[in-house]
């Protein structure tokens, strides 16, 4: 495996590893045998715990080593039926697998990219995630549900509800592109961002979000070929994946 990203937090370290394969063997002048490796397109996430805890998306676990305890933790408040309905609306599970103790946990290798990020825990640092983007988080964080209260939000491609991650700690999200291709845009109070919603990986919960036609009028909309777009305003951060529609040749 090849380490491609690492972030250390309070009692926890996240690492993203790229799986590799041998492409060539060669002999050195001293008779030693060496090998040439290349990434095969699969990635795995490692969480090393030093007395901390981690929440993992159900089904992502592969194996663990150390003195660890596993359990199930509900992702949000409320009864089972309410949690199940909210989870169905966001595309995320109502529960997560929780590990605590000392040791390392590895996820299943998949042909998807991952990004490690950190939240300060301040109210303005809460993030709204794309459906199915949540993968792992320190257990000091909580995955809940953000409900769009305006009509524009209800008509968005992600539906009425979206996953909302809050609290202080490190977390890992699944991305359609490598971290090197993610564009981070910081908005100030006087700026707006207009974007195709399919390209938004996550954004600050403090931002105001509207869904509207790119141009006004049915005839103008048909001439441009553009449908509805997201318009974000206020102060916060937006993470975009503008290369997701093409074939990415970059690596983490």
C-alpha positions in Angstrom: 0.0 0.0 0.0 1.1 3.6 -0.6 0.2 6.4 1.8 -1.4 9.3 0.0 -2.9 11.4 2.8 -2.6 11.6 6.6 -4.2 13.8 9.2 -3.7 13.6 13.0 -6.2 14.8 15.5 -6.9 14.4 19.2 -6.5 10.7 19.9 -7.1 9.7 16.2 -5.2 9.5 13.0 -6.8 9.0 9.6 -4.7 7.7 6.6 -5.8 7.1 3.0 -3.8 4.3 1.3 -3.7 3.5 -2.4 -3.4 -0.2 -3.1 -0.5 -1.1 -5.4 0.5 -4.0 -7.6 3.9 -5.2 -8.8 4.5 -4.4 -12.5 8.2 -5.4 -12.8 11.0 -7.2 -10.9 14.7 -6.3 -11.4 18.0 -7.5 -10.0 20.5 -5.0 -8.5 24.3 -5.2 -9.0 24.6 -6.7 -5.5 22.2 -9.5 -6.5 19.3 -8.1 -4.5 15.8 -8.3 -6.0 13.7 -5.1 -6.3 10.2 -4.5 -7.6 8.4 -1.7 -9.3 4.8 -1.0 -8.2 1.9 1.2 -9.4 -1.4 2.1 -8.0 -4.3 -0.1 -9.2 -7.1 2.5 -8.7 -8.3 1.2 -5.3 -8.1 3.0 -2.0 -8.6 2.1 1.7 -9.0 4.3 4.8 -7.2 3.5 8.0 -8.3 5.0 11.4 -5.7 4.6 14.2 -7.2 5.2 17.6 -5.2 6.2 20.7 -8.0 6.1 23.3 -10.5 7.8 21.0 -13.4 6.6 18.9 -14.5 6.5 15.3 -17.8 6.3 13.5 -17.8 4.2 10.3 -20.4 4.0 7.5 -22.1 0.5 7.8 -20.6 -2.0 5.4 -17.3 -0.2 5.1 -15.3 -2.2 7.7 -12.7 -4.8 6.6 -10.5 -5.6 9.6 -9.1 -4.2 12.8 -6.0 -4.8 14.9 -5.5 -3.9 18.6 -7.6 -3.6 21.8 -10.9 -2.3 20.3 -14.5 -2.4 21.2 -17.2 -2.3 18.5 -20.8 -1.2 18.8 -23.7 0.5 17.0 -24.5 4.2 17.4 -27.6 6.0 16.1 -26.8 9.0 14.0 -29.5 11.4 15.1 -32.2 11.9 17.8 -35.7 10.6 17.6 -37.5 7.3 17.3 -36.6 4.5 15.0 -39.3 5.3 12.4 -38.3 9.0 12.3 -34.6 8.1 12.0 -35.3 5.7 9.2 -37.4 8.2 7.3 -34.7 10.9 7.7 -32.0 8.5 6.6 -34.0 7.5 3.5 -34.3 11.2 2.6 -30.6 11.8 2.9 -29.2 8.6 1.4 -27.3 7.8 4.6 -27.8 5.1 7.2 -29.6 5.9 10.5 -26.8 4.1 12.3 -23.0 3.9 12.2 -20.5 1.3 13.5 -18.5 2.8 16.4 -15.1 1.6 17.4 -13.3 2.7 20.6 -10.0 1.9 22.3 -6.4 1.4 21.0 -5.7 0.0 17.6 -6.2 0.4 13.9 -9.3 -0.1 11.7 -9.2 -0.6 7.9 -12.0 -0.1 5.4 -12.8 -2.2 2.4 -10.7 -1.3 -0.7 -12.9 0.5 -3.2 -12.4 2.3 -6.5 -13.4 5.6 -5.1 -11.5 8.6 -3.7 -11.5 9.9 -0.2 -10.8 13.2 1.4 -9.8 13.9 5.1 -11.1 17.2 6.6 -11.4 18.8 10.0 -14.1 20.7 11.7 -13.5 23.2 14.6 -16.9 22.5 16.1 -18.0 26.1 15.8 -21.7 26.6 14.7 -20.5 28.1 11.5 -18.3 25.1 10.7 -21.1 22.6 10.3 -21.2 21.0 6.8 -24.0 19.9 4.5 -22.8 16.8 2.6 -23.8 15.4 -0.7 -25.8 12.2 -0.5 -23.7 9.1 0.3 -20.6 11.3 0.9 -20.2 10.5 4.6 -17.6 7.7 5.3 -15.9 8.1 8.7 -15.8 10.6 11.5 -14.3 11.0 14.9 -17.0 10.1 17.5 -16.9 13.6 18.8 -18.9 14.5 15.7 -22.5 13.8 14.8 -24.2 13.1 11.5 -27.7 14.5 11.4 -30.2 15.8 8.9 -30.5 19.2 7.3 -34.1 19.9 6.2 -34.6 22.5 3.5 -37.4 24.8 4.6 -37.9 26.7 1.3 -39.4 25.4 -1.9 -36.2 25.8 -3.8 -34.4 23.4 -1.4 -37.2 20.9 -1.6 -36.9 20.8 -5.4 -33.1 20.2 -5.4 -31.6 17.0 -6.9 -30.7 15.9 -3.4 -34.3 16.0 -2.2 -35.8 17.7 0.8 -33.2 16.4 3.3 -29.4 16.3 3.2 -26.8 14.9 5.6 -25.4 17.4 8.1 -22.1 16.9 9.9 -21.5 18.8 13.1 -19.1 18.8 16.1 -15.3 19.0 16.5 -12.9 16.5 15.0 -11.6 14.8 11.9 -13.8 13.2 9.2 -13.6 11.4 5.9 -15.9 11.9 2.9 -16.1 10.0 -0.3 -15.4 12.0 -3.4 -15.9 11.3 -7.1 -12.5 12.9 -7.8 -9.1 13.0 -6.1 -8.4 15.7 -3.5 -6.1 17.5 -6.0 -9.1 18.1 -8.3 -11.4 19.5 -5.6 -11.9 23.3 -5.8 -12.5 25.1 -2.5 -14.3 28.4 -2.8 -14.6 30.8 0.2 -17.6 33.1 0.0 -17.8 36.4 1.8 -21.0 38.2 2.8 -21.3 40.1 -0.5 -20.6 37.3 -2.9 -22.8 34.6 -4.6 -21.8 31.3 -6.2 -23.9 29.8 -9.0 -23.2 26.2 -9.7 -24.6 22.9 -11.0 -25.6 21.0 -7.9 -24.1 17.8 -9.1 -20.6 19.3 -8.5 -21.1 20.2 -4.9 -19.4 17.8 -2.6 -20.2 19.7 0.6 -20.8 23.3 1.8 -21.1 25.3 5.0 -24.4 25.0 6.7 -24.3 28.8 7.3 -24.8 29.5 3.6 -28.1 30.5 2.1 -29.1 28.1 -0.7 -31.6 28.6 -3.5 -32.4 26.6 -6.5 -33.5 28.5 -9.6 -33.2 28.7 -13.4 -29.9 30.0 -14.7 -31.8 32.5 -16.9 -35.4 33.7 -16.4 -38.1 32.7 -18.8 -38.9 29.3 -20.4 -37.8 30.4 -23.9 -34.4 31.7 -22.6 -33.9 28.5 -20.6 -34.5 26.3 -23.6 -32.1 28.4 -25.7 -29.2 28.1 -23.2 -29.7 24.4 -22.6 -29.2 24.9 -18.9 -31.7 23.8 -16.2 -31.9 24.6 -12.5 -28.7 25.8 -10.7 -27.8 26.3 -7.1 -27.2 29.9 -5.9 -25.3 30.1 -2.6 -24.8 33.3 -0.7 -23.6 34.5 2.7 -20.3 33.5 4.4 -18.9 30.1 4.2 -17.0 27.4 2.2 -18.0 25.4 -0.8 -16.2 22.2 -2.0 -16.7 21.6 -5.7 -15.8 18.7 -8.0 -15.7 20.3 -11.4 -13.9 17.4 -13.1 -16.3 14.7 -12.0 -17.9 14.2 -15.4 -14.6 13.5 -17.2 -12.1 10.7 -16.7 -9.7 11.8 -14.1 -6.0 10.8 -14.6 -4.7 12.5 -11.5 -3.9 10.7 -8.2 -4.1 11.9 -4.7 
